[in-house]
Amino acid sequence: MTRTVNPPAGQSALPDLIVADLDGTVLHDAEVFEDRDITQRSIDAINRAHEAGCRFAIATARPVSTGLRFAELLPVDAVIYLNGALIDFDPAASDFDMLTSGELPEDGHLVKIGFPASRACEVCLDLLERMPDLKLGIVMDDVRYTNFDVSVYWKTQTFRYTDFHDVPDGVADKITIFPAPDQWDALRPLIPDDFEVSISEGVMWMLMNPKANKEYAMRVLCERMGVPLVRTVAFGDDLIDIAMMRASGRGVAVANANPQVLAIADEVCPSNNEDGVAQWIEARLG
């Protein structure tokens, strides 16, 4: 692992594709989730890279409701929402209503990788039978069907209370669980084998289709764009970014990243609050 902003000799050129996480990576921190934001410096640097021929994609755990505005601020060639449960290969052709309708356009520029809502309800009901105090919910088409008030974590996200018998049919994106610290050990063996577990910011468990992850989404994106993986750079900070960073040509961690992310990174740039991604790009633009 190299801690650097200035590129090593022979590595001054930009990659063909940059894939970047948002929270903790590109966005500055804030006291509440809704106030996390991107600086003009980052916007300008990414725009300059794009003008120089480097394509850019966002890979975030955020749903459309909180991720779209950042996609609209940046020159994005693709957006990976919900850690890969929803992939938009042509953001210019999409709007909020299309992205959250649950319907897929015929041209195939939107891809959903989820599981039936009925299966999600089965899993939630089974977990609650074994752990009645568990806080959990189903995310589908940008609505959270939960057994608790999600405003504890997000002030602006739409949610509906449910007992998991009244969730509409459709393709669910993920199951989210907020276990108390003393519930973690009991919860792990209860996760069904047909789901992959990711943990975001050490708080939220996400149960997803095993193919709904940033690494798989990046690979599909590279295939569609005709970009070799070796010509990509992936930026991240959290455990859910590790597989994507390892699969990319170069995995760059921000200095504030989880220690496990720092340990696997090919390179470390300054922190998110220092506009580390922008600094990395600026050093290669000159």
ZALUM-106276 format. One record per residue: residue number from 1; residue in three letters; x, y, z of N, C-alpha, C in turn. Coordinates in steps of 0.05 Angstrom, whole numbers, plus 5000, padded with zeros to 4 digits. Each point is the difference from the previous one (the first is absolute). Layout:
residues N
num	residuo	n.px	n.py	n.pz	ca.px	ca.py	ca.pz	c.px	c.py	c.pz
NUM	Ala	X	Y	Z	X	Y	Z	X	Y	Z
...
END
This chain:
residues 286
num	residuo	n.px	n.py	n.pz	ca.px	ca.py	ca.pz	c.px	c.py	c.pz
1	Met	5017	4976	5000	4983	5024	5000	5017	5025	5000
2	Thr	4994	5018	4982	5015	5025	4998	4983	5024	5008
3	Arg	5010	5016	5019	4985	5024	5008	5010	5023	4983
4	Thr	4984	5009	4982	5009	5021	4981	4977	5015	4988
5	Val	5006	5024	4992	4982	5016	4983	5012	5002	4973
6	Asn	5026	5008	4999	5014	5001	4974	5004	4972	4989
7	Pro	4995	4996	4974	5002	4974	4988	5028	4989	4999
8	Pro	5004	4974	5004	5026	4987	4997	5009	5004	4971
9	Ala	5026	4997	4996	5011	5002	4973	4987	4980	4982
10	Gly	4992	5009	4976	4987	4982	4981	4970	4997	5004
11	Gln	4989	5013	5021	4971	4997	5005	4987	5028	5001
12	Ser	5009	5018	4984	4989	5027	5001	4974	5003	4985
13	Ala	4995	4982	4980	4975	5003	4984	4976	4991	5016
14	Leu	4977	5013	4994	4975	4992	5012	4992	4973	4989
15	Pro	4984	4984	5015	4989	4975	4990	4978	5005	4980
16	Asp	4990	4979	4988	4978	5003	4981	4974	5004	5015
17	Leu	4999	4990	5025	4975	5001	5016	5007	5003	5029
18	Ile	4987	5019	5013	5001	5003	5030	4973	4992	5010
19	Val	4999	4983	5021	4976	4992	5014	5004	5008	5029
20	Ala	4982	5017	5010	5004	5011	5027	4975	4997	5017
21	Asp	5005	4991	5025	4979	5000	5021	4994	5029	5007
22	Leu	4977	5005	5012	4993	5027	5009	5006	5005	5029
23	Asp	4984	4988	5018	5002	5006	5029	5027	4991	5011
24	Gly	5014	5019	5013	5026	4994	5011	5023	5000	4980
25	Thr	4993	5004	4975	5021	4999	4979	5001	5026	4984
26	Val	4978	5006	4986	4999	5025	4985	4986	5022	5016
27	Leu	4980	4992	5016	4985	5020	5015	5014	5007	5026
28	His	4997	5025	5008	5009	5009	5026	4981	4990	5022
29	Asp	5011	4995	5023	4984	4992	5023	4982	5022	5010
30	Ala	4979	4993	5015	4982	5019	5013	4988	4987	5024
31	Glu	4988	5016	5018	4988	4990	5024	4977	4981	4994
32	Val	4985	5006	4979	4978	4983	4992	5003	4992	4971
33	Phe	4989	4977	4993	5003	4988	4974	4993	5020	4977
34	Glu	4978	5014	5004	4989	5017	4979	5019	5024	4994
35	Asp	5018	5007	5018	5017	5023	4995	5027	4992	4988
36	Arg	5005	4975	4995	5024	4992	4986	5000	5012	4972
37	Asp	5022	5010	4990	4999	5014	4975	5026	4998	4985
38	Ile	5000	5008	4975	5023	5000	4983	5009	5029	4995
39	Thr	5026	5004	5000	5010	5027	4997	5004	5007	4970
40	Gln	5002	5026	4995	5004	5009	4973	5027	4991	4989
41	Arg	5019	4997	5018	5026	4990	4992	4998	4972	4988
42	Ser	4985	4983	5013	4996	4973	4990	4985	5000	4974
43	Ile	4979	5016	4998	4985	5001	4975	5018	5009	4977
44	Asp	5016	5021	5006	5017	5010	4979	5021	4980	4991
45	Ala	5012	4986	5019	5021	4980	4993	4988	4977	4984
46	Ile	4977	4991	5008	4988	4978	4985	4991	5009	4972
47	Asn	4991	5024	4998	4993	5011	4973	5025	5002	4983
48	Arg	5022	5009	5011	5025	5002	4984	5009	4973	4991
49	Ala	4998	4980	5018	5008	4973	4992	4983	4990	4977
50	His	4974	5005	5003	4981	4991	4979	5006	5013	4973
51	Glu	5006	5025	5001	5007	5015	4976	5025	4989	4987
52	Ala	5018	4989	5017	5025	4989	4990	4997	4972	4990
53	Gly	4975	4989	5000	4995	4974	4989	4996	4977	5020
54	Cys	5002	5006	5026	4996	4980	5021	4970	4999	5007
55	Arg	4988	4977	4996	4972	4996	5007	4997	4997	5030
56	Phe	4976	5007	5010	4996	5001	5029	4974	4986	5008
57	Ala	5001	4984	5021	4976	4987	5010	4999	5002	5030
58	Ile	4976	5003	5011	4995	4999	5029	4992	4972	5008
59	Ala	5010	4991	5022	4992	4974	5012	4993	5005	5029
60	Thr	4975	5000	5006	4991	5008	5027	4980	4981	5011
61	Ala	4998	5000	5027	4979	4985	5014	4974	5016	5000
62	Arg	5001	5025	4993	4977	5017	5001	4979	4991	4980
63	Pro	4974	5004	5007	4979	4997	4981	4998	5024	4981
64	Val	4982	4999	4981	4997	5022	4981	4993	5026	5015
65	Ser	4983	4999	5020	4990	5024	5013	5022	5017	5011
66	Thr	5022	4988	5009	5022	5016	5012	5025	4999	4983
67	Gly	5001	4983	4979	5023	4999	4983	4998	5015	4974
68	Leu	4975	5004	4991	4996	5012	4974	5012	5028	4998
69	Arg	4997	5016	5021	5009	5028	4997	5031	5002	4996
70	Phe	5015	4981	5010	5028	5000	4995	5006	4991	4971
71	Ala	4984	4981	4990	5003	4993	4972	4994	5023	4982
72	Glu	4982	5017	5008	4993	5023	4984	5021	5022	5001
73	Leu	5017	5000	5021	5021	5020	5002	5025	4993	4986
74	Leu	5003	4975	4992	5025	4989	4989	4996	4989	4972
75	Pro	5022	4998	4985	4998	4989	4973	5001	4970	5000
76	Val	4978	4988	5010	5000	4971	5004	4993	4985	4974
77	Asp	5016	4979	4995	4994	4982	4978	4983	4976	5009
78	Ala	4999	4995	5026	4984	4979	5011	4997	5005	5030
79	Val	4979	4990	5012	4996	5002	5029	4992	4973	5011
80	Ile	5014	4991	5019	4994	4975	5014	4987	5008	5027
81	Tyr	4974	4996	5002	4985	5006	5024	4997	4975	5017
82	Leu	4995	5004	5026	4993	4978	5018	5020	4977	4999
83	Asn	5026	5008	4998	5022	4981	4999	4999	4981	4977
84	Gly	4984	5006	4979	4999	4983	4977	4973	4988	4995
85	Ala	4981	5005	5017	4973	4990	4995	4986	5014	4977
86	Leu	5008	5025	4995	4990	5015	4977	5023	5013	4986
87	Ile	5003	4995	4974	5022	5011	4984	4988	5016	4977
88	Asp	5008	5025	4998	4992	5017	4978	5023	5005	4981
89	Phe	4998	4987	4976	5022	5002	4981	4998	5024	4982
90	Asp	4978	5016	5003	4997	5024	4983	4985	5021	5016
91	Pro	5014	5012	5019	4986	5020	5018	4986	5022	4985
92	Ala	5010	5008	4977	4988	5022	4985	4971	4993	4991
93	Ala	4995	4974	4998	4973	4991	4991	4981	4994	5023
94	Ser	5009	5004	5025	4984	4993	5023	4991	5024	5016
95	Asp	4978	4998	5013	4991	5019	5020	4991	4986	5025
96	Phe	4992	5015	5020	4992	4987	5026	4977	4981	4996
97	Asp	4980	5008	4985	4977	4983	4997	5007	4973	4986
98	Met	5017	5002	4980	5008	4975	4987	5016	4982	5018
99	Leu	5018	5012	5015	5018	4985	5017	4986	4987	5023
100	Thr	4977	5011	5009	4986	4989	5023	4973	4987	4993
101	Ser	4994	4996	4975	4975	4989	4991	4998	4970	5005
102	Gly	5023	4987	5001	5000	4970	5001	4998	4987	4973
103	Glu	4995	5017	4979	4999	4989	4973	5026	5006	4985
104	Leu	5008	4982	4982	5025	5003	4986	4995	5008	4971
105	Pro	5014	5020	4991	4997	5009	4972	5009	4978	4980
106	Glu	4988	5001	4977	5006	4979	4980	5029	5001	4989
107	Asp	5012	5024	5002	5027	5002	4989	5021	4988	5018
108	Gly	4993	4991	5024	5018	4986	5018	5020	5017	5014
109	His	4996	5026	5000	5021	5016	5014	4997	5000	5030
110	Leu	4978	4990	5010	4997	4996	5029	4999	4970	5006
111	Val	5015	4992	5020	5001	4972	5009	4994	4998	5029
112	Lys	4981	4983	5008	4995	4994	5028	5010	4972	5007
113	Ile	5014	4998	5022	5010	4974	5010	4989	4997	5028
114	Gly	4977	4988	5003	4988	4998	5026	4988	4972	5005
115	Phe	4977	4999	5012	4987	4975	5007	4970	5006	5005
116	Pro	4983	4980	4998	4971	5006	5003	4994	5011	5027
117	Ala	4981	5020	5000	4992	5011	5026	4988	4979	5018
118	Ser	4987	4980	4989	4989	4979	5016	5021	4985	5015
119	Arg	5023	4995	4987	5022	4987	5014	5012	5018	5022
120	Ala	5001	5026	4995	5010	5018	5020	4982	4999	5025
121	Cys	4974	5000	4995	4981	4999	5023	5004	4974	5016
122	Glu	5004	4978	4986	5004	4974	5013	5024	5002	5019
123	Val	5022	5011	4990	5024	5002	5016	4996	5019	5024
124	Cys	4987	5022	4996	4995	5019	5022	4983	4987	5022
125	Leu	4979	4986	4991	4982	4988	5020	5014	4978	5015
126	Asp	5017	4985	4986	5016	4979	5014	5019	5012	5020
127	Leu	5014	5021	4992	5019	5013	5019	4985	5011	5024
128	Leu	4977	5012	4996	4985	5011	5023	4989	4979	5018
129	Glu	4994	4977	4989	4990	4978	5017	5022	4991	5019
130	Arg	5025	5001	4991	5023	4992	5016	5011	5023	5017
131	Met	4998	5025	4990	5010	5023	5013	4979	5022	4999
132	Pro	4980	5000	5017	4977	5018	4998	5007	5030	5002
133	Asp	5022	5007	5013	5007	5028	5003	5017	5011	4977
134	Leu	5005	4984	4980	5018	5008	4978	4987	5023	4983
135	Lys	5016	5020	4994	4991	5022	4983	5009	4994	4971
136	Leu	4980	4997	4982	5007	4992	4973	4979	5011	4980
137	Gly	5007	4998	4975	4982	5009	4979	5008	4991	4973
138	Ile	4982	5005	4981	5005	4993	4972	5001	5025	4983
139	Val	5020	5003	4983	5003	5023	4982	4991	4991	4972
140	Met	4980	5014	4989	4990	4993	4974	4990	5025	4986
141	Asp	5010	5006	4976	4991	5023	4985	5001	5026	5016
142	Asp	5021	5003	5015	5006	5024	5016	4980	5004	5023
143	Val	4986	4979	5009	4984	5001	5024	5011	4980	5019
144	Arg	5000	5007	5026	5009	4982	5021	4976	4990	5015
145	Tyr	4995	4974	5000	4978	4987	5014	5013	4989	5026
146	Thr	4995	5014	5023	5015	4993	5024	4982	4997	5024
147	Asn	5011	4988	5021	4986	4996	5025	5009	5021	5021
148	Phe	5014	5021	4990	5009	5021	5018	5001	5027	4985
149	Asp	5003	5021	5015	5001	5027	4988	5028	5005	4989
150	Val	5003	5001	4974	5027	5003	4988	5011	5028	5004
151	Ser	4984	5020	5009	5010	5027	5003	5021	5001	5022
152	Val	5003	4978	5016	5022	4998	5019	5027	5001	4985
153	Tyr	5000	4990	4975	5024	4999	4984	5000	5019	4976
154	Trp	4977	5004	4987	4997	5017	4977	4975	5017	5003
155	Lys	5003	5026	4998	4978	5019	5005	4982	5003	4976
156	Thr	5009	4993	4976	4984	5007	4976	4992	4976	4983
157	Gln	5007	4976	5008	4993	4976	4984	4972	4990	5006
158	Thr	4986	4993	4979	4973	4991	5002	4999	4972	5012
159	Phe	4982	4997	5020	4997	4973	5012	4971	4995	5007
160	Arg	4993	4974	5002	4973	4992	5007	5003	4978	5021
161	Tyr	4985	5004	5022	4999	4979	5020	4987	4975	4988
162	Thr	5011	4976	5007	4989	4975	4990	5003	4978	5021
163	Asp	4983	4980	4998	5004	4976	5015	5010	4978	4982
164	Phe	5007	5008	4975	5011	4982	4979	4980	4981	4989
165	His	4974	5006	5004	4978	4986	4987	4987	5017	4979
166	Asp	5007	5025	4998	4987	5019	4982	5019	5014	4980
167	Val	5023	4989	4996	5019	5011	4982	4992	4993	4971
168	Pro	4998	5019	4982	4991	4994	4972	5019	4981	4986
169	Asp	4990	4988	4978	5017	4983	4984	5020	5018	4985
170	Gly	5022	4988	4993	5021	5014	4985	5027	4988	5004
171	Val	5020	5013	4990	5028	4991	5004	5012	5017	5021
172	Ala	5006	4988	5023	5013	5015	5022	5029	5003	4995
173	Asp	5011	5023	5009	5028	5005	4997	5017	4988	5022
174	Lys	4991	5003	5024	5016	4990	5022	4983	4999	5026
175	Ile	5009	4984	5019	4989	5000	5027	5021	5015	5017
176	Thr	4991	5019	5015	5018	5015	5018	4994	4992	5029
177	Ile	5020	4996	5016	4997	4993	5028	5018	5017	5017
178	Phe	4990	5010	5022	5015	5016	5018	5002	4985	5027
179	Pro	5016	4980	5002	5002	4984	5025	5014	5016	5022
180	Ala	4990	4996	5025	5014	5011	5023	5027	4985	5003
181	Pro	5020	5012	5012	5026	4986	5003	4997	4972	5012
182	Asp	4982	4996	5018	4998	4974	5013	4984	4980	4983
183	Gln	4990	5008	4976	4985	4983	4982	5017	4989	4977
184	Trp	5024	5011	4996	5016	4992	4977	5006	4970	4999
185	Asp	5010	4989	5022	5008	4972	5000	4977	4981	4995
186	Ala	4977	5007	5011	4976	4984	4996	4989	5002	4972
187	Leu	5004	5023	4988	4988	5005	4973	5016	4986	4978
188	Arg	5025	4998	5002	5017	4990	4978	4991	4972	4990
189	Pro	4996	4981	5018	4992	4973	4989	4972	4998	4989
190	Leu	4984	5021	5004	4972	5000	4990	4997	5011	4972
191	Ile	5021	5010	4988	4998	5012	4973	4999	4977	4980
192	Pro	4979	5000	4983	4997	4978	4981	5023	4999	4979
193	Asp	5004	4976	4990	5023	4996	4981	4996	5015	4974
194	Asp	4976	5007	4993	4996	5013	4973	5004	5030	5001
195	Phe	5010	5010	5023	5006	5029	5003	5029	5004	5007
196	Glu	5011	5022	4989	5027	5009	5008	4997	5022	5020
197	Val	5017	5000	5021	4998	5021	5021	5023	5020	4996
198	Ser	4993	5025	5000	5020	5022	5002	4993	5017	5024
199	Ile	5020	5012	5012	4995	5018	5023	5011	5027	4993
200	Ser	4982	5020	5002	5007	5027	4993	5005	5017	5024
201	Glu	5023	5014	5001	5008	5018	5021	4997	4988	5028
202	Gly	5003	4973	5001	5000	4986	5026	4974	5000	5014
203	Val	4978	5006	4986	4974	5003	5013	4978	4984	4985
204	Met	4998	5004	4974	4978	4989	4984	5008	4975	4985
205	Trp	4986	4978	5006	5004	4975	4985	4982	5002	4975
206	Met	5011	4991	4977	4985	5000	4975	5000	4971	4989
207	Leu	4976	4989	4997	4997	4973	4988	4992	5004	4971
208	Met	5017	4989	4982	4995	5006	4972	5004	4975	4983
209	Asn	4991	5002	4975	5006	4980	4980	5031	4998	4998
210	Pro	5011	4976	5000	5030	4998	4999	5013	5015	4977
211	Lys	4985	5005	4978	5011	5015	4978	4997	5030	5003
212	Ala	4985	5008	5020	4996	5029	5004	5022	5011	5017
213	Asn	5022	5006	4988	5023	5011	5014	5016	5018	4981
214	Lys	5017	5016	5011	5014	5020	4984	5020	4987	4981
215	Glu	5012	4978	5008	5020	4986	4983	4986	4990	4975
216	Tyr	4978	4985	5003	4986	4990	4977	4990	5022	4982
217	Ala	4989	5021	5012	4990	5022	4984	5023	5013	4984
218	Met	5023	5003	5012	5023	5012	4986	5008	4983	4977
219	Arg	5000	4974	5004	5008	4981	4979	4981	5002	4976
220	Val	4974	5001	5006	4980	5003	4979	5003	5027	4985
221	Leu	5005	5020	5016	5004	5027	4989	5024	5000	4981
222	Cys	5022	4988	5008	5024	4999	4983	4994	4985	4974
223	Glu	4985	4978	5003	4994	4984	4976	4983	5017	4980
224	Arg	4980	5014	5010	4984	5017	4983	5015	5023	4987
225	Met	5019	5011	5015	5015	5023	4990	5025	4991	4984
226	Gly	5007	4975	5001	5024	4991	4986	5025	5009	5014
227	Val	4999	5003	5026	5023	5009	5016	5013	4976	5014
228	Pro	5025	4994	4996	5013	4978	5015	5001	5008	5030
229	Leu	4996	4980	5017	5001	5005	5029	5027	5013	5008
230	Val	5021	4992	4986	5026	5011	5007	5002	5030	4995
231	Arg	4982	5011	4985	5000	5028	4994	4980	5015	5017
232	Thr	4993	4989	5023	4981	5013	5018	5014	5007	5027
233	Val	4989	5020	5013	5008	5007	5027	4974	5001	5017
234	Ala	5000	4987	5023	4977	5000	5017	5007	5013	5027
235	Phe	4984	5019	5009	5004	5014	5025	4979	4991	5020
236	Gly	5009	4995	5025	4981	4992	5021	5011	5004	5028
237	Asp	4982	4995	5019	5007	5004	5028	4990	4979	5019
238	Asp	4980	4984	4991	4986	4982	5018	5003	4971	4991
239	Leu	4993	4981	5017	5003	4972	4994	4987	4992	4975
240	Ile	4977	5012	4994	4985	4993	4976	5014	5009	4974
241	Asp	5022	5015	5003	5015	5009	4976	5023	4981	4994
242	Ile	5007	4982	5018	5025	4985	4997	5000	4983	4975
243	Ala	4979	4985	4994	5001	4982	4977	5002	5017	4974
244	Met	4987	5022	4999	5002	5018	4976	5028	5010	4997
245	Met	5012	5009	5022	5027	5011	4999	5020	4978	4992
246	Arg	4997	4976	5010	5018	4979	4992	4998	4992	4971
247	Ala	4975	5001	4989	4996	4992	4973	5009	5021	4980
248	Ser	5002	5025	5008	5008	5022	4982	5029	4999	4994
249	Gly	5008	5016	4981	5029	5001	4993	5016	5012	5023
250	Arg	4988	5019	5015	5013	5012	5023	4979	5008	5020
251	Gly	5002	4990	5024	4981	5006	5021	5012	5022	5018
252	Val	4986	5022	5002	5011	5023	5016	4981	5005	5023
253	Ala	5011	4999	5024	4985	5006	5025	5004	5029	5008
254	Val	4980	5012	5010	5003	5026	5013	5012	4996	5027
255	Ala	5015	5019	5011	5015	4996	5025	4982	4994	5024
256	Asn	4975	5008	4998	4981	4995	5022	4987	4973	4998
257	Ala	5008	4983	4982	4987	4974	4995	5003	4981	5023
258	Asn	4982	4980	5000	5001	4978	5020	5028	4987	4998
259	Pro	5012	4992	5022	5026	4988	5000	5003	4977	4980
260	Gln	4979	4984	4998	5001	4977	4981	5001	5010	4971
261	Val	4988	5022	4994	5001	5012	4973	5028	5011	4996
262	Leu	5011	5014	5019	5028	5010	4998	5019	4977	4995
263	Ala	4995	4977	5012	5019	4978	4999	5001	4988	4972
264	Ile	4978	5001	4985	4999	4987	4973	5005	5020	4978
265	Ala	5001	5026	5006	5002	5021	4979	5027	4999	4987
266	Asp	5000	5005	4974	5026	5004	4986	5012	5027	5006
267	Glu	4983	5018	5008	5009	5028	5005	4980	5013	5019
268	Val	5010	5020	5014	4983	5016	5018	5003	5029	4993
269	Cys	4977	5013	4996	5000	5029	4994	4990	5014	5026
270	Pro	5001	5027	5001	4989	5014	5023	4971	4994	5006
271	Ser	4991	5008	5023	4973	4992	5009	4978	5013	4983
272	Asn	4976	4991	5005	4976	5011	4986	4997	5030	5007
273	Asn	5005	5007	5025	4996	5028	5008	5023	5019	4989
274	Glu	5020	4987	4989	5022	5016	4987	4997	4998	4970
275	Asp	4978	4990	4990	4996	4997	4971	5021	4982	4988
276	Gly	5005	4977	5013	5021	4982	4991	4998	4990	4972
277	Val	4975	4994	4992	4996	4990	4972	5007	5022	4981
278	Ala	4992	5025	5006	5006	5023	4983	5030	5004	4998
279	Gln	5014	4998	5023	5029	5004	5000	5013	4979	4983
280	Trp	4991	4975	5002	5011	4978	4983	4997	5006	4971
281	Ile	4977	5009	4992	4995	5007	4972	5017	5024	4991
282	Glu	5000	5021	5017	5015	5024	4993	5030	4994	4995
283	Ala	5011	4982	5016	5028	4993	4997	5006	4987	4973
284	Arg	4980	4987	4989	5003	4987	4974	4993	5017	4977
285	Leu	4986	5022	5005	4993	5019	4979	5022	5021	4997
286	Gly	5015	5005	5021	5021	5020	4999	4990	5028	5004
END
